[in-house]
Amino acid sequence: MTLPIHLWLILTRFSCATPYSHCGLTDSHGVMESHVNAKRLFNHATTLKLHTGNLVNRSRLKKKCPSSPSEELQDCIQGTLSEWFAAMPSSLDSELPIVLDCTIPKNTEAITPEEREELKVSVKLFLTESHCSSIRSAVDMACLSLGVSQLDSVIIAPPPLPEGEAQTLTHLQPLWEELESLVQSQKIAAIGTSELDKTLLEQLYNWAQIKPSSNQVNLASCCVMPPDLTAFAKEFDIQLLTHNDPKELMSAAGFQEAVQGSSKDLQVADWKLEWVLRYSIIVKSRGIIKAKGYIVHAKKSSDH
């Protein structure tokens, strides 16, 4: 099933989805076993990779409607983990994994070679720290999860800065160089920015080898596109897009709350979100969203 983009946006905002199933675990013994196994796995692992799967084809959010992208993501992390824990075997291997790969196969559809030309794969990558290696890691994981060799577009959302500190070209340059490298190796076709004003967009454009193809603007902060930004974008063929993402898509506390909500007594204080990748797969000829989802990467602090 596919939905027109405008209808998907309406449904995301206004329709109430059904709660996650727990894969038939109705007896208290089975549920308790699931919680015990989840705790053992989380205590042992140092890395979490999570893919929500396609949210278009499934009503997998909590019973209340998500009011923001942050709430949607929190619901998705909690629900995917709950489902993954519930579906695991009652007995674990003696060697527990260091990396938890939380993917529900039945909810994940790879793109086939036959349909690839008809689809546009767009990504927005939210970083929590300025680690350039995270960009490559996220792009590689997205390509692997979606069954493609190249992403059509990637928009970068740099890590939130401390209160009162402004984004500068110096902040952006190492991240942009990593994106340029991925374009040169044909892992990405086009790269874009988020929340740059005219001055910073112009600085990046003049410095960059591979120019930004788009820039996202949050109209909640300005209501109307700034005229100088509009004029510059038009002159240099940069697409201006709108979005409603907060400056910080998910706080450390929000991530830990989502994980804790998936199973009892999980020790989450040492876990830290590294990046979140949100993707949309659009049927070019019909302008409809075929798939949308999140890929999340987190690590346990080595200090503990």
Secondary structure by P-SEA (a helix, b strand, c coil): ccccaaaaaaaaccbbbbcccccccccaaaaaaaaaaaaaaaacccbbbbbcccccccccccccccccaaaaaaaaaaaaaaaaaaacccccccccccccccccccccccccccccccbbbbbbbbbccccaaaaaaaaaaaaaaaccccccbbbbbcccccccccccccccaaaaaaaaaaaaaccccccccccccaaaaaaaaacccccccbbbbcccccccccaaaaaaaaaabbbbbbbbcccccccaaaaaaaaaaaccccccccccccbbbbbbbbccccccccccbbbbbbbccccc
